[in-house]
Amino acid sequence: MEHRYLGRSGLKVSEITYGNWITHGSQVENDAAIASVRAALDAGITTFDTADGYANGAAETVLGEALKGERRASLEIMTKVYWPTGPKGHNDSGLSRKHILESIDGSLRRLQTDYVDVYQAHRFDVETPLEETMQAFADVVRSGKALYIGVSEWTAQQLRDGQALATQLGFSLVSNQPQYSMLWRVIEAEVVPASEELGISQVVFSPIAQGALTGKYKPGAAPPAGSRATDEKGGANFIQRWMGDETLTRIQELEPVASDLGLTMAQLAVAWVLQNGNVAAAIIGASRPEQVTDNVRASGVRLEPDVLKRIDGALGDIVERDPAKTQSPPTRPS
C-alpha cells in the first residue's frame, strides 16, 4: 500500500482508503462489516472514512468496534458533520457552531477515540455564516478533538473562501471529498485547479461509480441478484444514473483495456482516479472482504498516456464534466 500527503500538511494517508458510506449499519450485518474492515487492515489500508450521518451514527459505531484494539497512532480516521443526525431536530443538521461542537463529541464517542485525524464539512452550509463555521472548526482543532479539517463537495469559490478564513484563524483546510470517477469528472475544470493553488488534496468517493465500472451490469440485462442495483435500502437509487444501455455498452468497452493490463475493471477504475496528481486517496467500500482484497491491488498502478486515451475513447461523450454539478444543497436539510 502506498501513502500520499494530504494537501500541504505533513499527514500521510493510504492512497486506498476504506469508507463505510451505505454499507455499515444499514445494508450489511455488523459481522460482515467488521470482517471487511479487518481485510482492509490486512491489506495495508490505514485510513478509514465515515460520517455521523451514515445510518444515523450506526456506521461510526460499527467502525469504532472494528478498529478497537488497533494502535491508534497507526490509523487515520476521518469523519464528517452536516447531514441530519439523532432525532433530526431543528439544530441537528448543518454547520452551525452548536451542531459542530455537539457532533464532534458524538462522533468521538461512537468511534471510541479521543480524536479524529480529519474532521470534514460534509457539504457547504448556505444558511450559516462561513465565519461561524470556520471558527467552530478552529476551536475543534485547538481542543485536540481533530487534527486537521477538510470539506466535501465544495465548489472552487467555497474552497477559496474557506481557506482564506482558515488561514486567518491559524489552521488550514487540507482536503476536499468529492465524487470522482471515469464517468464523473466535474471537479477537473475548477475544483482541482483551485485546490492545487490552495494546497488542498482530493479524497474521492465512488471511484467505481457505485459499482457500475466493475462491468457486472450488462446492457439489456437485469442486474445480478444481490447487486447494489437491486438493493432497495438505497444502493439502487445511487447507481441508477449509470444503468442506461448506452452507458453500460460504453463501460463494457473498458474490459479489453483492463485485460491487457492484467487488471479487473474495478482495479482499473480505482487506478484511474489515482493518476490525478491532486488525488490523495480513493475511497472504496465493501460488503464482502474479498472486494477489499481485489480493489487494493490498484495501489501503485501507473497508467500510461496511451491507456488513458483508450479509456477516453471507450467512454466518449457519456462522461459528465459540467463543473456546475458540484453545488451545495439550496437549504439546510432537516
C-alpha positions as semicolon CSV with decimal commas, in nm:
position;residue;x (nm);y (nm);z (nm)
1;M;0,000;0,000;0,000
2;E;0,133;0,339;-0,099
3;H;0,069;0,656;0,104
4;R;0,032;1,018;-0,010
5;Y;0,047;1,353;0,167
6;L;-0,287;1,522;0,235
7;G;-0,267;1,870;0,089
8;R;0,030;2,071;0,210
9;S;0,012;1,906;0,550
10;G;0,257;1,654;0,687
11;L;-0,018;1,392;0,722
12;K;0,005;1,085;0,502
13;V;-0,299;0,873;0,414
14;S;-0,324;0,539;0,240
15;E;-0,400;0,601;-0,127
16;I;-0,672;0,339;-0,100
17;T;-0,900;0,446;0,185
18;Y;-1,179;0,237;0,333
19;G;-1,521;0,404;0,357
20;N;-1,849;0,280;0,505
21;W;-2,096;0,513;0,337
22;I;-2,402;0,299;0,251
23;T;-2,298;-0,037;0,392
24;H;-2,219;-0,036;0,763
25;G;-2,512;-0,005;0,996
26;S;-2,766;-0,034;0,715
27;Q;-2,701;-0,268;0,422
28;V;-2,456;-0,514;0,578
29;E;-2,471;-0,710;0,901
30;N;-2,218;-0,595;1,160
31;D;-2,011;-0,915;1,148
32;A;-1,965;-0,883;0,771
33;A;-1,882;-0,513;0,805
34;I;-1,618;-0,583;1,069
35;A;-1,470;-0,860;0,852
36;S;-1,433;-0,609;0,567
37;V;-1,253;-0,363;0,795
38;R;-1,019;-0,640;0,909
39;A;-0,949;-0,724;0,544
40;A;-0,866;-0,357;0,482
41;L;-0,620;-0,356;0,771
42;D;-0,462;-0,679;0,647
43;A;-0,422;-0,522;0,302
44;G;-0,230;-0,226;0,443
45;I;-0,510;0,031;0,446
46;T;-0,455;0,274;0,733
47;T;-0,714;0,543;0,650
48;F;-1,083;0,498;0,729
49;D;-1,361;0,739;0,630
50;T;-1,709;0,762;0,778
51;A;-1,967;1,025;0,878
52;D;-2,215;1,084;1,157
53;G;-2,494;1,094;0,901
54;Y;-2,428;0,742;0,772
55;A;-2,709;0,524;0,910
56;N;-2,770;0,799;1,169
57;G;-2,448;0,727;1,357
58;A;-2,456;0,349;1,331
59;A;-2,175;0,344;1,071
60;E;-1,942;0,526;1,310
61;T;-2,033;0,280;1,586
62;V;-1,953;-0,021;1,368
63;L;-1,622;0,130;1,257
64;G;-1,528;0,208;1,617
65;E;-1,591;-0,152;1,716
66;A;-1,397;-0,285;1,417
67;L;-1,090;-0,072;1,491
68;K;-1,092;-0,129;1,867
69;G;-0,758;-0,264;1,985
70;E;-0,561;-0,127;1,690
71;R;-0,271;0,109;1,759
72;R;-0,442;0,447;1,727
73;A;-0,130;0,631;1,607
74;S;-0,105;0,391;1,311
75;L;-0,451;0,486;1,180
76;E;-0,603;0,790;1,013
77;I;-0,973;0,821;1,098
78;M;-1,187;1,069;0,906
79;T;-1,548;1,160;0,979
80;K;-1,791;1,434;0,877
81;V;-2,060;1,668;1,001
82;Y;-2,356;1,836;0,824
83;W;-2,642;1,598;0,742
84;P;-2,926;1,547;0,994
85;T;-2,848;1,321;1,290
86;G;-3,013;1,199;1,609
87;P;-3,383;1,286;1,631
88;K;-3,325;1,530;1,342
89;G;-3,450;1,833;1,526
90;H;-3,414;2,196;1,420
91;N;-3,045;2,220;1,521
92;D;-2,946;1,862;1,432
93;S;-2,803;1,947;1,090
94;G;-2,583;2,199;0,915
95;L;-2,256;2,368;1,012
96;S;-2,367;2,594;1,295
97;R;-2,132;2,626;1,591
98;K;-2,385;2,442;1,805
99;H;-2,415;2,145;1,569
100;I;-2,041;2,115;1,502
101;L;-1,937;2,122;1,868
102;E;-2,206;1,876;1,970
103;S;-2,145;1,650;1,672
104;I;-1,771;1,607;1,724
105;D;-1,834;1,476;2,075
106;G;-2,093;1,230;1,946
107;S;-1,861;1,107;1,672
108;L;-1,572;1,056;1,914
109;R;-1,797;0,860;2,149
110;R;-1,923;0,632;1,872
111;L;-1,576;0,586;1,721
112;Q;-1,427;0,514;2,066
113;T;-1,138;0,753;2,015
114;D;-1,012;1,077;2,171
115;Y;-0,963;1,249;1,837
116;V;-1,018;1,215;1,464
117;D;-0,740;1,284;1,219
118;V;-0,959;1,475;0,973
119;Y;-1,296;1,633;1,054
120;Q;-1,487;1,728;0,740
121;A;-1,774;1,958;0,649
122;H;-1,995;1,710;0,466
123;R;-2,141;1,987;0,248
124;F;-2,131;2,368;0,236
125;D;-2,399;2,520;0,459
126;V;-2,562;2,810;0,275
127;E;-2,764;2,909;0,584
128;T;-2,478;2,950;0,834
129;P;-2,219;3,229;0,806
130;L;-1,892;3,078;0,689
131;E;-1,712;3,275;0,963
132;E;-1,914;3,091;1,228
133;T;-1,840;2,753;1,075
134;M;-1,467;2,810;1,040
135;Q;-1,437;2,950;1,394
136;A;-1,606;2,636;1,527
137;F;-1,364;2,417;1,329
138;A;-1,072;2,621;1,464
139;D;-1,193;2,554;1,817
140;V;-1,230;2,181;1,744
141;V;-0,867;2,174;1,631
142;R;-0,744;2,375;1,931
143;S;-0,929;2,138;2,166
144;G;-0,738;1,845;2,019
145;K;-1,056;1,668;1,908
146;A;-0,950;1,688;1,541
147;L;-0,601;1,723;1,400
148;Y;-0,697;1,853;1,055
149;I;-1,004;1,997;0,884
150;G;-1,142;1,901;0,544
151;V;-1,460;1,952;0,343
152;S;-1,672;1,756;0,099
153;E;-1,825;1,859;-0,234
154;W;-1,732;2,228;-0,203
155;T;-1,703;2,442;-0,513
156;A;-1,382;2,618;-0,613
157;Q;-1,504;2,951;-0,474
158;Q;-1,620;2,793;-0,149
159;L;-1,276;2,636;-0,109
160;R;-1,109;2,974;-0,166
161;D;-1,335;3,149;0,083
162;G;-1,297;2,874;0,341
163;Q;-0,919;2,856;0,312
164;A;-0,887;3,234;0,348
165;L;-1,080;3,227;0,676
166;A;-0,900;2,916;0,799
167;T;-0,564;3,086;0,742
168;Q;-0,676;3,388;0,945
169;L;-0,779;3,155;1,227
170;G;-0,450;2,966;1,234
171;F;-0,532;2,639;1,058
172;S;-0,573;2,510;0,703
173;L;-0,820;2,308;0,501
174;V;-0,624;2,004;0,384
175;S;-0,880;1,802;0,188
176;N;-1,196;1,803;-0,019
177;Q;-1,405;1,488;-0,064
178;P;-1,586;1,493;-0,399
179;Q;-1,736;1,225;-0,617
180;Y;-1,486;1,139;-0,892
181;S;-1,460;0,857;-1,143
182;M;-1,400;0,791;-1,512
183;L;-1,769;0,873;-1,561
184;W;-1,797;1,174;-1,326
185;R;-1,520;1,432;-1,381
186;V;-1,693;1,753;-1,275
187;I;-1,407;1,856;-1,040
188;E;-1,143;1,871;-1,311
189;A;-1,222;2,211;-1,462
190;E;-1,245;2,427;-1,150
191;V;-1,215;2,241;-0,818
192;V;-0,884;2,068;-0,890
193;P;-0,702;2,383;-1,014
194;A;-0,828;2,581;-0,712
195;S;-0,726;2,300;-0,478
196;E;-0,376;2,282;-0,624
197;E;-0,346;2,657;-0,573
198;L;-0,470;2,633;-0,211
199;G;-0,278;2,323;-0,101
200;I;-0,586;2,100;-0,075
201;S;-0,599;1,735;-0,182
202;Q;-0,896;1,538;-0,310
203;V;-1,009;1,228;-0,120
204;V;-1,255;1,094;-0,374
205;F;-1,560;0,876;-0,327
206;S;-1,735;0,642;-0,572
207;P;-1,428;0,578;-0,792
208;I;-1,609;0,271;-0,928
209;A;-1,930;0,471;-0,985
210;Q;-2,123;0,277;-0,721
211;G;-2,018;-0,047;-0,890
212;A;-2,113;0,043;-1,247
213;L;-1,748;0,037;-1,357
214;T;-1,698;-0,321;-1,242
215;G;-1,858;-0,434;-1,569
216;K;-2,102;-0,668;-1,398
217;Y;-2,403;-0,475;-1,528
218;K;-2,477;-0,565;-1,891
219;P;-2,683;-0,363;-2,138
220;G;-3,027;-0,510;-2,192
221;A;-2,992;-0,748;-1,898
222;A;-3,140;-0,743;-1,549
223;P;-2,894;-0,650;-1,272
224;P;-2,737;-0,952;-1,100
225;A;-2,922;-1,072;-0,791
226;G;-2,779;-0,925;-0,474
227;S;-2,601;-0,639;-0,654
228;R;-2,625;-0,275;-0,547
229;A;-2,863;-0,201;-0,833
230;T;-3,118;-0,436;-0,674
231;D;-3,078;-0,303;-0,320
232;E;-3,393;-0,123;-0,210
233;K;-3,226;0,025;0,101
234;G;-3,063;0,295;-0,106
235;G;-2,797;0,146;-0,327
236;A;-3,028;0,119;-0,628
237;N;-3,101;0,492;-0,615
238;F;-2,733;0,589;-0,622
239;I;-2,636;0,370;-0,916
240;Q;-2,944;0,436;-1,128
241;R;-2,785;0,718;-1,328
242;W;-2,538;0,470;-1,481
243;M;-2,789;0,198;-1,569
244;G;-2,883;0,315;-1,919
245;D;-2,794;0,080;-2,204
246;E;-2,573;0,336;-2,381
247;T;-2,365;0,391;-2,069
248;L;-2,340;0,019;-1,993
249;T;-2,237;-0,054;-2,352
250;R;-1,957;0,202;-2,330
251;I;-1,842;0,062;-1,996
252;Q;-1,812;-0,285;-2,149
253;E;-1,556;-0,141;-2,393
254;L;-1,321;-0,092;-2,097
255;E;-1,291;-0,469;-2,042
256;P;-1,015;-0,525;-2,302
257;V;-0,825;-0,224;-2,163
258;A;-0,826;-0,377;-1,816
259;S;-0,748;-0,723;-1,950
260;D;-0,443;-0,601;-2,142
261;L;-0,307;-0,460;-1,813
262;G;-0,385;-0,770;-1,611
263;L;-0,639;-0,576;-1,404
264;T;-1,003;-0,623;-1,321
265;M;-1,231;-0,344;-1,435
266;A;-1,274;-0,232;-1,072
267;Q;-0,897;-0,213;-1,028
268;L;-0,868;-0,011;-1,348
269;A;-1,132;0,233;-1,224
270;V;-0,959;0,287;-0,890
271;A;-0,618;0,317;-1,055
272;W;-0,759;0,576;-1,298
273;V;-0,861;0,825;-1,027
274;L;-0,521;0,784;-0,861
275;Q;-0,349;0,909;-1,177
276;N;-0,472;1,259;-1,093
277;G;-0,189;1,425;-0,902
278;N;-0,433;1,619;-0,683
279;V;-0,597;1,299;-0,559
280;A;-0,451;1,180;-0,230
281;A;-0,681;0,882;-0,187
282;A;-0,962;0,684;-0,346
283;I;-1,231;0,567;-0,105
284;I;-1,355;0,213;-0,158
285;G;-1,648;0,048;0,012
286;A;-1,722;-0,319;0,052
287;S;-1,995;-0,555;0,160
288;R;-1,755;-0,853;0,150
289;P;-1,386;-0,883;0,247
290;E;-1,286;-1,015;-0,095
291;Q;-1,398;-0,688;-0,254
292;V;-1,140;-0,506;-0,043
293;T;-0,869;-0,755;-0,132
294;D;-0,946;-0,709;-0,501
295;N;-0,962;-0,330;-0,505
296;V;-0,640;-0,265;-0,311
297;R;-0,443;-0,415;-0,597
298;A;-0,492;-0,082;-0,772
299;S;-0,243;0,078;-0,534
300;G;0,079;0,166;-0,710
301;V;-0,056;0,101;-1,061
302;R;0,067;0,350;-1,321
303;L;-0,141;0,404;-1,635
304;E;0,050;0,521;-1,941
305;P;-0,086;0,808;-2,155
306;D;-0,193;0,569;-2,432
307;V;-0,404;0,374;-2,180
308;L;-0,572;0,694;-2,064
309;K;-0,650;0,780;-2,427
310;R;-0,804;0,435;-2,480
311;I;-1,026;0,488;-2,176
312;D;-1,141;0,828;-2,302
313;G;-1,210;0,682;-2,645
314;A;-1,415;0,397;-2,500
315;L;-1,634;0,621;-2,283
316;G;-1,675;0,904;-2,533
317;D;-1,944;1,160;-2,458
318;I;-2,113;0,976;-2,170
319;V;-1,861;1,134;-1,931
320;E;-2,008;1,411;-1,713
321;R;-1,775;1,713;-1,695
322;D;-2,003;2,007;-1,608
323;P;-1,846;2,190;-1,308
324;A;-2,189;2,323;-1,214
325;K;-2,276;1,972;-1,097
326;T;-2,072;2,048;-0,783
327;Q;-2,315;2,253;-0,580
328;S;-2,445;2,292;-0,227
329;P;-2,795;2,194;-0,117
330;P;-3,010;2,508;-0,157
331;T;-3,124;2,495;0,206
332;R;-3,005;2,319;0,517
333;P;-3,160;1,969;0,535
334;S;-3,391;1,881;0,820
